[in-house]
Amino acid sequence: MAAKPPVAILCGGRGTRLRERTETVPKALVEIGGHPILWHVIGIYAAQGFERFLLATGYLGDMVEEFVAGESLPGGIEVECVDTGLDTPTGGRIARLGERLDDGAFCATYADGVADIDLDALLALHRRQGALGTVTVVRPNLQWGVAEIGGDDKVEGFVEKPRSEHWINGGFFCFEPGALAYIGEDSVLEREPLQGLAADGQLSAYRHEGFWDCMDTYKDAVVLNDLWSSGEAPWRAFATASDIDPGLGGSMSDAVAGDWTS
C-alpha cells in the first residue's frame, strides 16, 4: 500500500476568540477531554494510516514542541514542529513548509477542527478530480433559531438551530505541489490562494455530510468537552469499528488507540 501524504497542521494562531483559554497556552493545546485538541486532530489522521505530520507553529510554539516531545506517539508516527513565525497568516504558514511539501501531494488542516471524516474518500475524490487542491466543505448547524415567515409577513413558526443551506470551508485539504505557487508567504489561505485556485478551475470540493465542529469560542470548547465526556464524540476514523477504548470517546481505531494514550 502506498504511503499516505504528509499532513500539515496549522498550529500557530493566537485563538483570540478563545481568550479564556489561550492567554497561557496556544489554541492547539486547549484540552478536550483531558487531551489537547491537536491530539485529537492528529488522531483522526493517524487512525486512518497517516504517519508524517508537520506542525506549523507560531504563538507559544515552544509549548507545542514540548507537548510533542513529551507525548507517547504510536509506532511509525513522525511529528515535526516548524516555527513559521509569530504573526504569519494561514497561507504563509503553509508556504513556509514548502520545501518539505513540494515532492508530492500533501494534506493540510486546522488544529481546531474535528470531524468523523473518511480521509480515504477525500483523497480518492482529490485524485479523481485532478485539480491542484481539494477543500472539505460542510454545512454546520446555525447558532440561532430561524423564523419561518409567510407571504403575508406572518410568522408561521420557528426552527431551532437548523442546518445551514450553504457549504463552508471545513479544512481537511488535499493539495498538489503546484498549489504552492498560489500560496504566498504573506497570504491568508482562505483568500487569494483558494480564490485563485477556484478562479482557475483548480479547486474541488469534498462534501462532508457527517459530524464537523471547530473550537472557535469558549462555548465551542464546552460543547466538544460535553460530547467527549458523554462517550459520544463522533470524530472517529472509519478504519476499524470494534472494541474502541471507551476512554478515547471512540475517536481512534484499535490499532492506534492502544499506543496513543499517555
Backbone as CSV, one residue per row, in Angstrom:
resi,resn,N_x,N_y,N_z,CA_x,CA_y,CA_z,C_x,C_y,C_z
1,MET,0.851,-1.195,0.000,0.000,0.000,0.000,0.886,1.245,0.000
2,ALA,0.560,2.194,-0.859,1.344,3.424,-0.944,1.210,4.226,0.346
3,ALA,2.286,4.899,0.704,2.266,5.722,1.911,1.278,6.874,1.733
4,LYS,0.629,7.240,2.809,-0.296,8.372,2.772,0.508,9.673,2.711
5,PRO,-0.068,10.723,2.153,0.648,12.003,2.056,0.940,12.575,3.441
6,PRO,1.944,13.447,3.526,2.189,14.148,4.796,1.039,15.099,5.098
7,VAL,0.912,15.445,6.358,-0.180,16.312,6.812,0.401,17.547,7.486
8,ALA,0.083,18.717,6.956,0.460,19.974,7.596,-0.700,20.440,8.469
9,ILE,-0.402,20.749,9.724,-1.445,21.202,10.645,-1.093,22.607,11.114
10,LEU,-2.022,23.526,10.925,-1.799,24.922,11.272,-2.003,25.123,12.773
11,CYS,-0.898,25.346,13.480,-0.922,25.412,14.948,-0.434,26.748,15.489
12,GLY,-0.359,27.773,14.645,0.339,28.986,15.075,-0.513,30.144,15.501
13,GLY,-1.845,30.032,15.380,-2.712,31.165,15.676,-2.828,31.475,17.159
14,ARG,-3.308,32.677,17.443,-3.433,33.133,18.825,-4.748,32.710,19.471
15,GLY,-5.772,32.379,18.676,-7.044,31.968,19.256,-7.688,33.062,20.089
16,THR,-7.754,34.287,19.549,-8.218,35.429,20.335,-9.670,35.300,20.773
17,ARG,-10.496,34.567,20.017,-11.891,34.408,20.416,-12.068,33.326,21.474
18,LEU,-10.945,32.723,21.863,-10.949,31.711,22.921,-10.037,32.184,24.050
19,ARG,-10.070,33.491,24.289,-9.092,34.104,25.178,-9.148,33.536,26.594
20,GLU,-10.312,33.001,26.996,-10.409,32.405,28.328,-9.385,31.289,28.515
21,ARG,-8.987,30.645,27.410,-8.061,29.518,27.496,-6.677,29.825,26.918
22,THR,-6.600,30.780,25.988,-5.373,30.915,25.192,-4.431,32.021,25.661
23,GLU,-4.669,32.606,26.814,-3.716,33.590,27.319,-2.443,32.910,27.806
24,THR,-2.547,31.644,28.193,-1.376,30.941,28.735,-0.978,29.719,27.928
25,VAL,-1.833,29.261,27.016,-1.491,28.120,26.159,-1.929,28.441,24.735
26,PRO,-1.249,27.873,23.728,-1.705,28.071,22.351,-3.029,27.349,22.134
27,LYS,-3.791,27.833,21.182,-5.111,27.257,20.915,-5.027,25.762,20.653
28,ALA,-3.979,25.322,19.968,-3.846,23.907,19.620,-3.733,23.010,20.844
29,LEU,-3.376,23.592,22.004,-3.211,22.798,23.216,-4.367,22.954,24.202
30,VAL,-5.398,23.695,23.819,-6.598,23.735,24.657,-7.194,22.334,24.692
31,GLU,-7.530,21.868,25.884,-7.879,20.462,26.038,-9.363,20.168,25.812
32,ILE,-9.585,19.039,25.181,-10.904,18.434,25.040,-10.809,17.050,25.672
33,GLY,-11.540,16.830,26.730,-11.498,15.533,27.384,-10.138,15.179,27.943
34,GLY,-9.387,16.186,28.404,-8.101,15.926,29.015,-6.945,15.804,28.043
35,HIS,-7.210,15.975,26.752,-6.150,15.936,25.737,-6.251,17.194,24.873
36,PRO,-5.113,17.775,24.459,-5.162,18.930,23.564,-5.937,18.608,22.290
37,ILE,-6.627,19.597,21.759,-7.378,19.346,20.527,-6.439,18.920,19.404
38,LEU,-5.189,19.375,19.438,-4.204,18.917,18.452,-4.062,17.400,18.507
39,TRP,-4.081,16.820,19.685,-4.004,15.363,19.863,-5.154,14.679,19.121
40,HIS,-6.334,15.262,19.236,-7.498,14.705,18.557,-7.339,14.788,17.033
41,VAL,-6.865,15.938,16.549,-6.720,16.126,15.099,-5.691,15.151,14.534
42,ILE,-4.541,15.036,15.198,-3.542,14.069,14.749,-4.141,12.664,14.775
43,GLY,-4.902,12.359,15.816,-5.502,11.033,15.929,-6.453,10.685,14.804
44,ILE,-7.212,11.666,14.323,-8.133,11.426,13.208,-7.360,10.935,11.991
45,TYR,-6.209,11.550,11.734,-5.380,11.145,10.598,-4.624,9.850,10.897
46,ALA,-4.022,9.760,12.087,-3.201,8.595,12.408,-4.023,7.311,12.382
47,ALA,-5.254,7.370,12.840,-6.107,6.185,12.857,-6.460,5.709,11.458
48,GLN,-6.242,6.571,10.455,-6.557,6.203,9.079,-5.282,6.057,8.240
49,GLY,-4.166,5.815,8.911,-2.954,5.417,8.212,-1.981,6.515,7.863
50,PHE,-2.221,7.742,8.293,-1.281,8.834,8.020,-0.191,8.817,9.084
51,GLU,1.050,9.021,8.649,2.175,8.831,9.557,3.076,10.046,9.726
52,ARG,3.083,10.953,8.761,4.002,12.094,8.824,3.223,13.387,9.015
53,PHE,3.578,14.122,10.065,2.869,15.340,10.414,3.854,16.496,10.560
54,LEU,3.514,17.625,9.952,4.284,18.855,10.061,3.419,19.879,10.781
55,LEU,3.840,20.298,11.960,3.068,21.255,12.746,3.626,22.651,12.521
56,ALA,2.838,23.509,11.875,3.255,24.882,11.587,2.964,25.727,12.819
57,THR,3.999,25.953,13.644,3.801,26.629,14.917,4.060,28.122,14.798
58,GLY,3.669,28.839,15.851,3.867,30.280,15.902,3.711,30.748,17.335
59,TYR,2.534,31.239,17.685,2.240,31.716,19.032,2.456,30.597,20.058
60,LEU,3.320,30.846,21.032,3.653,29.869,22.077,4.039,28.516,21.472
61,GLY,4.770,28.586,20.364,5.157,27.369,19.658,6.036,26.448,20.478
62,ASP,6.796,27.014,21.433,7.641,26.166,22.264,6.817,25.199,23.095
63,MET,5.589,25.603,23.450,4.716,24.718,24.223,4.220,23.565,23.369
64,VAL,3.971,23.833,22.086,3.581,22.753,21.177,4.728,21.762,21.044
65,GLU,5.949,22.274,20.904,7.120,21.395,20.810,7.285,20.560,22.073
66,GLU,7.068,21.159,23.227,7.174,20.420,24.484,6.120,19.325,24.564
67,PHE,4.912,19.622,24.081,3.853,18.605,24.083,4.249,17.422,23.212
68,VAL,4.735,17.706,22.000,5.118,16.627,21.087,6.257,15.812,21.680
69,ALA,7.243,16.496,22.266,8.395,15.791,22.826,8.006,14.894,23.990
70,GLY,6.980,15.292,24.733,6.593,14.521,25.900,5.489,13.515,25.658
71,GLU,4.925,13.496,24.443,3.802,12.613,24.140,4.300,11.242,23.701
72,SER,3.575,10.215,24.088,3.880,8.858,23.639,3.177,8.643,22.308
73,LEU,3.944,8.663,21.209,3.357,8.578,19.880,3.273,7.134,19.414
74,PRO,2.247,6.794,18.651,2.157,5.436,18.106,3.352,5.125,17.214
75,GLY,3.718,3.846,17.138,4.832,3.444,16.299,4.642,3.868,14.861
76,GLY,5.698,4.421,14.270,5.645,4.838,12.876,5.218,6.271,12.669
77,ILE,4.671,6.919,13.705,4.226,8.294,13.561,5.424,9.235,13.707
78,GLU,5.548,10.167,12.764,6.618,11.166,12.785,6.004,12.543,12.836
79,VAL,6.346,13.304,13.870,5.806,14.651,14.037,6.959,15.639,14.111
80,GLU,6.949,16.631,13.227,7.980,17.667,13.209,7.332,19.026,13.410
81,CYS,7.839,19.794,14.362,7.366,21.149,14.588,8.244,22.124,13.807
82,VAL,7.600,23.036,13.091,8.329,24.023,12.292,7.837,25.410,12.683
83,ASP,8.731,26.235,13.189,8.375,27.601,13.567,8.132,28.410,12.297
84,THR,6.878,28.794,12.075,6.530,29.532,10.855,6.253,31.004,11.131
85,GLY,6.643,31.477,12.321,6.516,32.901,12.619,5.359,33.209,13.538
86,LEU,5.519,34.264,14.321,4.534,34.602,15.336,3.204,35.051,14.744
87,ASP,3.241,35.944,13.768,2.005,36.516,13.223,1.785,36.165,11.758
88,THR,2.382,35.089,11.304,2.234,34.676,9.913,0.801,34.213,9.652
89,PRO,0.172,34.663,8.564,-1.187,34.199,8.257,-1.190,32.754,7.784
90,THR,-2.385,32.196,7.658,-2.533,30.764,7.400,-1.842,30.310,6.116
91,GLY,-1.991,31.076,5.039,-1.326,30.697,3.799,0.176,30.756,3.935
92,GLY,0.664,31.793,4.604,2.092,31.942,4.792,2.700,30.788,5.576
93,ARG,1.965,30.245,6.503,2.485,29.105,7.277,2.692,27.895,6.365
94,ILE,1.754,27.662,5.457,1.928,26.549,4.519,3.074,26.848,3.561
95,ALA,3.164,28.099,3.107,4.260,28.474,2.196,5.615,28.204,2.840
96,ARG,5.719,28.451,4.136,6.998,28.267,4.821,7.312,26.794,5.087
97,LEU,6.358,25.936,4.811,6.616,24.494,4.844,6.933,23.959,3.453
98,GLY,6.980,24.862,2.471,7.042,24.471,1.067,8.108,23.453,0.726
99,GLU,9.332,23.632,1.223,10.413,22.713,0.880,10.148,21.308,1.398
100,ARG,9.332,21.193,2.409,9.012,19.889,2.977,7.795,19.261,2.299
101,LEU,7.112,20.022,1.446,5.843,19.560,0.866,5.832,19.509,-0.654
102,ASP,6.948,19.876,-1.300,6.918,20.073,-2.745,7.285,18.844,-3.565
103,ASP,7.347,17.673,-2.925,7.725,16.479,-3.694,6.563,15.522,-3.913
104,GLY,5.345,15.997,-3.660,4.179,15.144,-3.872,2.946,15.753,-3.234
105,ALA,1.827,15.070,-3.374,0.584,15.550,-2.776,0.743,15.656,-1.260
106,PHE,0.022,16.589,-0.654,0.038,16.713,0.797,-1.346,17.135,1.288
107,CYS,-1.591,16.859,2.546,-2.835,17.262,3.191,-2.548,18.427,4.124
108,ALA,-3.579,19.162,4.467,-3.440,20.262,5.411,-4.767,20.446,6.129
109,THR,-4.683,20.907,7.360,-5.900,21.194,8.097,-5.587,22.136,9.241
110,TYR,-6.650,22.547,9.932,-6.520,23.424,11.081,-6.403,22.585,12.351
111,ALA,-5.771,23.151,13.376,-5.591,22.417,14.631,-6.797,22.529,15.552
112,ASP,-7.880,23.135,15.065,-9.029,23.338,15.954,-10.320,22.728,15.425
113,GLY,-10.234,21.877,14.385,-11.450,21.304,13.807,-11.439,19.792,13.853
114,VAL,-12.559,19.193,14.263,-12.679,17.736,14.331,-13.892,17.295,13.522
115,ALA,-13.810,16.081,12.972,-14.890,15.560,12.139,-14.775,14.048,12.060
116,ASP,-15.885,13.397,11.762,-15.860,11.950,11.513,-15.668,11.712,10.013
117,ILE,-14.607,12.297,9.507,-14.377,12.341,8.065,-13.652,11.093,7.576
118,ASP,-14.065,10.596,6.433,-13.418,9.461,5.776,-12.316,10.036,4.887
119,LEU,-11.090,9.987,5.372,-9.981,10.627,4.665,-9.593,9.894,3.391
120,ASP,-9.828,8.591,3.343,-9.562,7.863,2.101,-10.516,8.320,1.000
121,ALA,-11.769,8.566,1.377,-12.741,9.061,0.394,-12.356,10.455,-0.087
122,LEU,-11.857,11.278,0.825,-11.387,12.614,0.451,-10.234,12.519,-0.540
123,LEU,-9.254,11.668,-0.236,-8.117,11.505,-1.138,-8.547,10.962,-2.496
124,ALA,-9.484,10.022,-2.479,-9.950,9.431,-3.736,-10.598,10.486,-4.620
125,LEU,-11.424,11.346,-4.022,-12.058,12.408,-4.821,-11.009,13.372,-5.341
126,HIS,-10.042,13.712,-4.505,-8.986,14.631,-4.933,-8.251,14.073,-6.151
127,ARG,-7.900,12.804,-6.105,-7.174,12.201,-7.223,-8.063,12.077,-8.452
128,ARG,-9.323,11.768,-8.238,-10.244,11.593,-9.364,-10.506,12.915,-10.082
129,GLN,-10.613,13.988,-9.326,-10.905,15.290,-9.915,-9.691,15.871,-10.646
130,GLY,-8.503,15.564,-10.168,-7.298,16.023,-10.849,-6.978,17.495,-10.698
131,ALA,-7.621,18.177,-9.744,-7.327,19.595,-9.514,-6.129,19.727,-8.585
132,LEU,-5.582,20.940,-8.511,-4.436,21.181,-7.642,-4.815,21.175,-6.162
133,GLY,-6.061,21.439,-5.870,-6.483,21.482,-4.469,-7.885,20.953,-4.280
134,THR,-8.139,20.428,-3.092,-9.485,19.993,-2.695,-9.725,20.476,-1.276
135,VAL,-10.875,21.076,-1.052,-11.254,21.543,0.270,-12.477,20.763,0.734
136,THR,-12.466,20.340,1.971,-13.650,19.707,2.541,-14.652,20.798,2.898
137,VAL,-15.870,20.644,2.425,-16.915,21.626,2.728,-17.985,20.963,3.585
138,VAL,-18.534,21.743,4.497,-19.502,21.225,5.465,-20.670,22.196,5.568
139,ARG,-21.770,21.681,6.119,-22.945,22.529,6.384,-23.226,22.463,7.881
140,PRO,-22.679,23.400,8.656,-22.859,23.344,10.110,-24.264,23.757,10.520
141,ASN,-24.638,23.378,11.734,-25.879,23.876,12.294,-25.708,25.345,12.652
142,LEU,-26.711,26.146,12.355,-26.652,27.561,12.689,-26.700,27.747,14.202
143,GLN,-26.165,28.859,14.666,-26.143,29.130,16.098,-27.477,29.657,16.614
144,TRP,-28.384,30.005,15.702,-29.632,30.635,16.111,-30.820,29.874,15.545
145,GLY,-31.966,30.077,16.169,-33.209,29.587,15.602,-33.600,30.445,14.409
146,VAL,-34.360,29.881,13.503,-34.738,30.575,12.267,-36.256,30.745,12.234
147,ALA,-36.685,31.970,11.936,-38.109,32.246,11.816,-38.583,31.906,10.408
148,GLU,-39.702,31.199,10.326,-40.325,30.903,9.034,-41.456,31.894,8.829
149,ILE,-41.343,32.712,7.761,-42.274,33.820,7.534,-43.033,33.586,6.248
150,GLY,-44.336,33.714,6.308,-45.192,33.502,5.148,-45.270,34.729,4.259
151,GLY,-45.997,34.592,3.160,-46.114,35.666,2.192,-46.808,36.895,2.727
152,ASP,-47.595,36.745,3.792,-48.291,37.894,4.371,-47.533,38.480,5.555
153,ASP,-46.255,38.146,5.646,-45.384,38.626,6.716,-45.784,38.112,8.091
154,LYS,-46.584,37.057,8.134,-46.929,36.426,9.406,-45.891,35.342,9.715
155,VAL,-45.452,35.288,10.969,-44.524,34.248,11.396,-45.294,32.934,11.517
156,GLU,-44.855,31.949,10.744,-45.526,30.660,10.734,-44.936,29.680,11.734
157,GLY,-43.728,29.977,12.214,-43.103,29.098,13.188,-41.614,29.352,13.274
158,PHE,-40.958,28.539,14.081,-39.522,28.664,14.271,-38.873,27.292,14.158
159,VAL,-37.689,27.280,13.615,-36.883,26.059,13.558,-35.649,26.297,14.400
160,GLU,-35.422,25.448,15.396,-34.311,25.642,16.326,-32.992,25.192,15.715
161,LYS,-32.095,26.151,15.481,-30.732,25.887,15.017,-30.678,24.873,13.870
162,PRO,-31.304,25.212,12.735,-31.291,24.269,11.605,-29.914,24.176,10.965
163,ARG,-29.745,23.186,10.125,-28.502,23.051,9.380,-28.463,24.101,8.271
164,SER,-27.294,24.698,8.101,-27.143,25.719,7.072,-27.404,25.137,5.694
165,GLU,-27.975,25.943,4.817,-28.166,25.541,3.423,-26.888,25.752,2.612
166,HIS,-25.936,26.471,3.170,-24.719,26.820,2.448,-23.544,25.964,2.931
167,TRP,-22.643,25.676,2.005,-21.435,24.926,2.315,-20.336,25.889,2.706
168,ILE,-19.583,25.547,3.761,-18.479,26.397,4.194,-17.180,25.581,4.222
169,ASN,-16.073,26.294,4.299,-14.757,25.669,4.395,-14.631,24.936,5.725
170,GLY,-14.415,23.620,5.670,-14.259,22.832,6.881,-12.846,22.351,7.113
171,GLY,-11.866,22.882,6.346,-10.494,22.403,6.484,-10.314,21.067,5.787
172,PHE,-9.437,20.211,6.310,-9.171,18.887,5.741,-8.957,18.993,4.226
173,PHE,-7.863,19.673,3.875,-7.499,19.938,2.486,-6.597,18.838,1.922
174,CYS,-6.598,18.719,0.601,-5.574,17.985,-0.140,-5.019,18.935,-1.199
175,PHE,-3.707,18.935,-1.374,-3.075,19.798,-2.359,-2.029,19.022,-3.144
176,GLU,-1.840,19.428,-4.387,-0.697,19.009,-5.181,0.404,20.061,-5.029
177,PRO,1.663,19.696,-5.294,2.738,20.679,-5.141,2.502,21.961,-5.934
178,GLY,1.837,21.845,-7.092,1.569,23.024,-7.906,0.730,24.071,-7.210
179,ALA,-0.024,23.668,-6.173,-0.844,24.632,-5.437,0.016,25.620,-4.663
180,LEU,1.262,25.233,-4.356,2.139,26.116,-3.594,2.432,27.406,-4.357
181,ALA,2.335,27.368,-5.683,2.560,28.575,-6.480,1.494,29.635,-6.217
182,TYR,0.353,29.224,-5.688,-0.737,30.155,-5.389,-0.650,30.705,-3.959
183,ILE,0.243,30.138,-3.147,0.254,30.443,-1.714,1.506,31.247,-1.379
184,GLY,1.333,32.534,-1.151,2.465,33.396,-0.829,2.763,33.415,0.658
185,GLU,3.943,33.892,1.022,4.365,33.899,2.423,3.579,34.882,3.275
186,ASP,2.885,35.812,2.655,2.064,36.765,3.410,0.580,36.566,3.135
187,SER,0.216,35.416,2.602,-1.169,35.215,2.183,-2.015,34.554,3.263
188,VAL,-3.284,34.890,3.245,-4.288,34.209,4.054,-4.866,33.109,3.184
189,LEU,-4.715,31.883,3.584,-5.079,30.741,2.749,-6.490,30.861,2.201
190,GLU,-7.412,31.328,3.042,-8.821,31.354,2.670,-9.155,32.483,1.690
191,ARG,-8.221,33.341,1.422,-8.469,34.455,0.497,-7.806,34.187,-0.850
192,GLU,-6.726,34.896,-1.169,-6.149,34.806,-2.510,-5.799,33.383,-2.949
193,PRO,-5.168,32.564,-2.113,-4.799,31.227,-2.598,-6.004,30.386,-3.017
194,LEU,-6.983,30.223,-2.144,-8.139,29.401,-2.506,-8.973,30.064,-3.598
195,GLN,-9.090,31.384,-3.533,-9.856,32.087,-4.568,-9.165,31.977,-5.918
196,GLY,-7.844,32.043,-5.920,-7.100,31.910,-7.169,-7.224,30.512,-7.754
197,LEU,-7.107,29.495,-6.902,-7.288,28.125,-7.368,-8.687,27.937,-7.936
198,ALA,-9.684,28.480,-7.247,-11.066,28.350,-7.715,-11.263,29.058,-9.059
199,ALA,-10.709,30.252,-9.199,-10.858,31.009,-10.440,-10.238,30.286,-11.623
200,ASP,-9.190,29.504,-11.364,-8.517,28.759,-12.431,-9.062,27.344,-12.604
201,GLY,-10.162,27.055,-11.929,-10.751,25.722,-12.048,-9.900,24.643,-11.419
202,GLN,-9.108,25.004,-10.410,-8.162,24.081,-9.798,-8.491,23.757,-8.343
203,LEU,-9.751,23.959,-7.946,-10.151,23.665,-6.572,-11.432,22.844,-6.577
204,SER,-11.351,21.646,-6.015,-12.511,20.772,-5.913,-13.076,20.823,-4.501
205,ALA,-14.307,20.364,-4.358,-14.967,20.339,-3.055,-15.336,18.907,-2.691
206,TYR,-14.936,18.505,-1.504,-15.363,17.216,-0.952,-16.469,17.507,0.059
207,ARG,-17.680,17.055,-0.234,-18.829,17.360,0.620,-18.908,16.360,1.766
208,HIS,-18.654,16.859,2.959,-18.738,16.004,4.149,-20.085,16.240,4.817
209,GLU,-20.908,15.197,4.851,-22.261,15.315,5.387,-22.346,14.927,6.865
210,GLY,-21.254,14.383,7.405,-21.296,13.901,8.779,-21.001,14.986,9.802
211,PHE,-20.508,14.546,10.952,-20.219,15.471,12.041,-18.992,16.321,11.717
212,TRP,-19.078,17.588,12.072,-17.944,18.516,11.979,-18.166,19.627,12.989
213,ASP,-17.106,20.027,13.649,-17.193,21.189,14.532,-15.791,21.759,14.695
214,CYS,-15.727,23.043,14.993,-14.433,23.665,15.258,-14.509,24.392,16.590
215,MET,-13.385,24.446,17.267,-13.301,25.072,18.579,-12.881,26.524,18.405
216,ASP,-13.846,27.367,18.097,-13.552,28.762,17.805,-13.747,29.648,19.032
217,THR,-14.676,29.266,19.899,-15.004,30.061,21.077,-15.047,29.164,22.312
218,TYR,-15.158,29.788,23.472,-15.268,29.036,24.719,-16.503,28.131,24.683
219,LYS,-17.594,28.633,24.110,-18.809,27.833,24.006,-18.555,26.570,23.187
220,ASP,-17.799,26.687,22.101,-17.469,25.516,21.287,-16.676,24.495,22.105
221,ALA,-15.740,24.985,22.912,-14.927,24.083,23.740,-15.807,23.328,24.725
222,VAL,-16.792,24.007,25.290,-17.713,23.352,26.229,-18.502,22.258,25.523
223,VAL,-19.002,22.553,24.320,-19.784,21.574,23.560,-18.945,20.334,23.254
224,LEU,-17.711,20.538,22.786,-16.857,19.404,22.445,-16.472,18.602,23.682
225,ASN,-16.215,19.285,24.788,-15.914,18.576,26.028,-17.111,17.757,26.503
226,ASP,-18.314,18.302,26.362,-19.515,17.567,26.756,-19.688,16.316,25.900
227,LEU,-19.432,16.446,24.595,-19.520,15.279,23.715,-18.527,14.205,24.130
228,TRP,-17.316,14.651,24.432,-16.271,13.698,24.804,-16.611,12.975,26.106
229,SER,-17.043,13.753,27.110,-17.331,13.160,28.416,-18.543,12.238,28.364
230,SER,-19.425,12.460,27.391,-20.605,11.599,27.251,-20.274,10.269,26.578
231,GLY,-19.040,10.159,26.019,-18.674,8.954,25.295,-19.246,8.902,23.893
232,GLU,-19.783,10.021,23.408,-20.443,10.045,22.102,-19.737,10.960,21.111
233,ALA,-18.445,11.189,21.311,-17.704,12.036,20.366,-17.636,11.342,19.017
234,PRO,-18.179,11.959,17.971,-18.273,11.262,16.677,-17.012,11.321,15.817
235,TRP,-15.995,12.087,16.211,-14.843,12.261,15.315,-13.921,11.043,15.389
236,ARG,-14.389,9.982,14.803,-13.629,8.735,14.805,-13.218,8.386,13.382
237,ALA,-12.150,7.636,13.239,-11.764,7.130,11.928,-12.627,5.931,11.590
238,PHE,-12.709,5.614,10.313,-13.580,4.524,9.881,-12.808,3.235,9.637
239,ALA,-11.491,3.240,9.892,-10.676,2.084,9.540,-11.132,0.816,10.247
240,THR,-11.440,0.901,11.539,-11.970,-0.240,12.273,-13.085,0.261,13.163
241,ALA,-13.901,-0.636,13.635,-15.052,-0.207,14.426,-15.270,-1.077,15.651
242,SER,-14.287,-1.903,16.034,-14.515,-2.845,17.116,-13.743,-2.491,18.369
243,ASP,-14.393,-2.606,19.507,-13.746,-2.525,20.817,-12.842,-1.311,20.986
244,ILE,-13.321,-0.160,20.618,-12.517,1.049,20.787,-12.474,1.419,22.265
245,ASP,-11.306,1.818,22.714,-11.110,2.182,24.103,-12.126,3.254,24.500
246,PRO,-13.041,2.972,25.451,-14.052,3.969,25.804,-13.456,5.249,26.359
247,GLY,-12.260,5.170,26.904,-11.607,6.373,27.406,-11.253,7.344,26.308
248,LEU,-11.219,6.863,25.071,-10.917,7.732,23.932,-12.172,8.307,23.305
249,GLY,-13.341,7.965,23.826,-14.565,8.503,23.267,-14.836,8.013,21.865
250,GLY,-14.198,6.934,21.452,-14.446,6.382,20.130,-13.760,7.138,19.026
251,SER,-12.661,7.827,19.320,-12.076,8.677,18.285,-11.055,7.971,17.416
252,MET,-10.579,6.787,17.826,-9.488,6.175,17.089,-9.709,4.687,16.895
253,SER,-9.061,4.147,15.880,-9.163,2.724,15.627,-8.346,1.947,16.639
254,ASP,-8.638,0.663,16.766,-7.953,-0.179,17.748,-6.441,-0.132,17.592
255,ALA,-5.973,-0.158,16.367,-4.537,-0.254,16.115,-3.794,0.948,16.670
256,VAL,-4.452,2.079,16.701,-3.798,3.296,17.150,-4.088,3.576,18.626
257,ALA,-5.301,3.275,19.063,-5.717,3.663,20.396,-4.794,3.117,21.469
258,GLY,-4.340,1.900,21.318,-3.507,1.295,22.341,-2.204,2.022,22.569
259,ASP,-1.669,2.653,21.538,-0.395,3.340,21.640,-0.521,4.833,21.853
260,TRP,-1.747,5.360,21.790,-1.894,6.810,21.742,-2.212,7.413,23.094
261,THR,-2.413,6.597,24.114,-2.670,7.140,25.442,-1.360,7.457,26.131
262,SER,-1.381,8.485,26.963,-0.148,8.886,27.628,-0.392,9.050,29.112
